[in-house]
Amino acid sequence: MFSIGEFSKITGLSLKAIHLYHEKGLLVPASIDAQSGYRYFDSKNVEQARAIRRCRELSFSLEEIGIVLGNFEDDILLLNVLETKREEIQSQLVRLKGTARILDALIASEREAHTMAENNTGSIEQKTLAPLLVIAKRWRGRYQDSGSAFAELGRKMGRFISGKPMNLYYDAEFKEDDADIQTCFPLRTRPSRAPGELLLQELPGGTFVSLLHRGPYAELGKSYERLFAYLHEKGLQAQLPSREIYLKGPGMIFRGNPKNYLTEIQVPVG
């Protein structure tokens, strides 16, 4: 028989762990001295302790370890337990890989926005854009209601989306509550069809004048003023629809500081 200290040395389990496993009924000492309360362990306990350690290394819960120990000598039942655990872990791996891809996309998005903010904020440039495949929803309403449209597109087409959300504005003037808006997300691949009332379309490319606005959406007017002044200076005619690409705004995790929001305004020119 081994004292609890000797048993700890033999098995590599701490005294705290031995007490826990005893309390849970997983590692019952071979004998307990009635007067002193000292625990004593035998070779069978050693075998049980090593099985417990191995199961913990394999991420078994205490409940699962109890099942393993209860079927220690039944090869078929033990095999079933092990196979079930393997399937559970494989399922977790799939979920974690999906989570890792989402985190990679979030990290890349934040870094891209940070780089653009450092290099381009406030500068006006002309750029040639290629056609862009998007999933879209055309609607009328208030500008501040765009969040609902973005949420619907994300919910229905999330696995196809590859890029920043954007709004296309078909009005030449400000509309308080009846704006003609098309909410879009770029797509990585073309789905077989668009669900419900959503539109699957290719936005035309062409020449655009672009400005990167940093700050709250309520202050976008200041950037539009600079952009229209530039168009007048260059003798360019603004076309519709204009675009706003929301590079950084209220995030998936934190709302963020509106002073750090990044919005790229793109106006097609003729």
N, C-alpha and C positions, 0 to 999 in steps of 0.2 A: 504494500500500500504506500502511496505517496502523499506527503503533506501538500497543502495547497501551494506553498512556495516551490517545492520540487516539481509539482504538476505544472506550475506556471513556466518554470525553466524548460521542462520537457516539451510543452506544447506551443510555447511562444505566445500564450494568452496572458494578458494582464490580469491582476487580481480583480479589478473592476469588471472586466469582461467575463471572468469566471462567475462572479457573483450574479451578473446580469443573466447569463445563460442558465444559471441554476434557478433564478427567480422565474424565468420563462419556461422552465421545465425541459430545457434542451440538454442540459448537462447536469444530471443528478449525481452527486457524489456516491461512491460505493458504500460509504458509511459516514455517519456524523456522530462524534462523541457526545453522549447525552449530557455530560457534566460541563465540558468546556465549550461545546459547540463547534469544535474544530472539524473541518471537512477532510476526508481522505478519499483518494482516488485510486483506481486500479487500471490495468492495461486496456480494459474495454472503454473506460472513460477517455484514455489517451486516443484511442481510435475515433471515438465520437468527436473529441476536440479537434482532431486533424480534419475530420469531415466538415465540421463547422467552419473552420478557417478557410478551407477550400471553397465552400459554398459562398462565404462572404466575399472572397476574391472574385467569384463569378456573379456578384451583385444579387444574390438571393436575399429575400427578406427573411426576417425571423420566422414568420409563418411558413414560408416555403422551406426553410431549413428544418422546421418541425416535421413537415411532410416527408422530406428526404430521410431524416433519421428514423421516422416511423416505418419506412419501407426499405430500410438499409439492406435487408437480406432478400428482398423480393426484386429480382433483376428487371422484370417486366414493368412493374409499377415505377421503379426508379428511372427506367428508360423513358417512360411517359412524362415524368416530371422534368427530366432533362430536355426532352424534345419541346415541351411546352415553353420552357424558359428560353430555349434558343429562338423559337418563333417570336416570343415577346421582345427579345433583344433585337432581332432583325427588323421588327416593326418600328422599334424605337430608332434604329439607325436610319431608316427611311425618313422618319419624321425629323430627325436631327439634321440630316442632309438638306432637307427642304428648308429648315430654319437657317442653316448656314448660308444657303443661296440667298435667302431674303436679307440676311445681315450683310452679305457681300454687296448686294445691290444698294442697300442703305448707306454703307460705308463709301462706296464708289460715288454715289449721288452727292453725299455731303462733301467729299473731297473735290468733286467737280465744281460744285457751287462755290466752295471756298476759293478755288483757283480763279474762277471767273470773277468773283467779287474783288479779288486782289488786283486783277489785271485789266478788267474791262469796265468797271462800274462808271457810269456817267459818260462814256465815250460813244459817239454815234458813228455807225459804219454802214456801208452798203455791202450786202452779201447776196450771193446767188444760192438759192436753196433748191435742193432736188425734190421731186414729188415725194410725198410721205403717206404711207398707208396708215389709216387711223380707224378706230372704232369711235362713233360719235353719237351724240344725242342733240337734236335741234329742239329748242324750247324758247318760250317767251316768259319773262319775269324780271325779277330784281337781280342785280349783279351779285349781291351778297348771298343769294340762294344757290350759287354754283356748287357749293359743297355737296348738296344732295345729289346733283347730277354726277359729280365725280365719284361719289360713293356707290351709286348704282352701276356705273361703268366698271369700277374696280371689282365689285361683287360678282358681276356677271362675266367679266372677261379677264379676270386677274392673271391667269396663267399665260395669256397671250400678250399682255402689256409689256412694252419695252421702251420706256421713256417718260418724260415729264408730262404732267397734265397741262392742258392748254384750253383756252377759250378763243373762239372766233367770233368777232362782233360784226354784224351786218348793218348796223346803224352808223350813219356819218356823224350823228350827234348823240349827246347824253340822253338817256331815257331813264326816268326815275323808277318805273315799275312795269314797263312793257318792252324791255330790251329784247332784241332778236339775237339769240345767243346759240352757238353750237359748241358744246363741250366735247373734248376729244382726248384720247390717249393714243400715242403711237403703238404699233403692233410689231412684234418680232416675226410672226408668221401669219399667214392668212387663214383664218378659220373657215370652215365649210359654209357657215352662214352666220348672220348677226341675229342674236335673240331678240324677240319682241319688236319694239319700235326703234331699236338701235340701228345706226347706219354704218355699213362697212364701205369705206370709200378711200380714194387716193386724193389727197390735197395737192393741188397743182404747185409746181415749183415756180421759180422766176426770180426777179430782182426785188429785194426787200431792203428798206432802211430799218436799222435795228438800234435799239438803245437798251442798256441794262439798268433797270431802276432798282435802287436799294432803299428799302423803307416800307412803311405801311401802305396798304392798298389805297387808303384814303388820300395819299399824297401822289398817286400816279399822275394826276393832272399836271403837276410841275414838269414831269418828264415828257408828257405829251406836248406841252408848250415848247420845250426845247426841240423836240423832234419835228413839229410842224414848222417852227422857225427855220430849221435846217432845210426842210423841203422847199420852203419859199425861197430861201437863199440860193438853192441849187436849181431852181426852176423845175422841180419834180412834182408830179401830180399823184396824190394819195389815192389808192384804189381800196375797194372792199372785197372781202372782209379783212379787217386788221386782226392781228393775233396777239395774245398774251400767253407766254409760257411761264409757268410758275415753278421756277428752279428751286426755290426754297421758301416754304411758307409754314403754316401749321403742320407739324409733323405727325407721324404715326404714333410716336411715343410721347413727345412733349409739344406743347403749343408753340414754344419758342418766343423770342422777342421780336415783335413786328418791325423794330428798327433794323433787323437783320434779314428781313424777307428780301428775296431776289426775284424780280420779274423781268423777263425779256419782252419788250414791246417790238413787234415786227409789223411794219406797214408795207404792203406791196405797192410798187410805184410803176407808173407807166411813162 
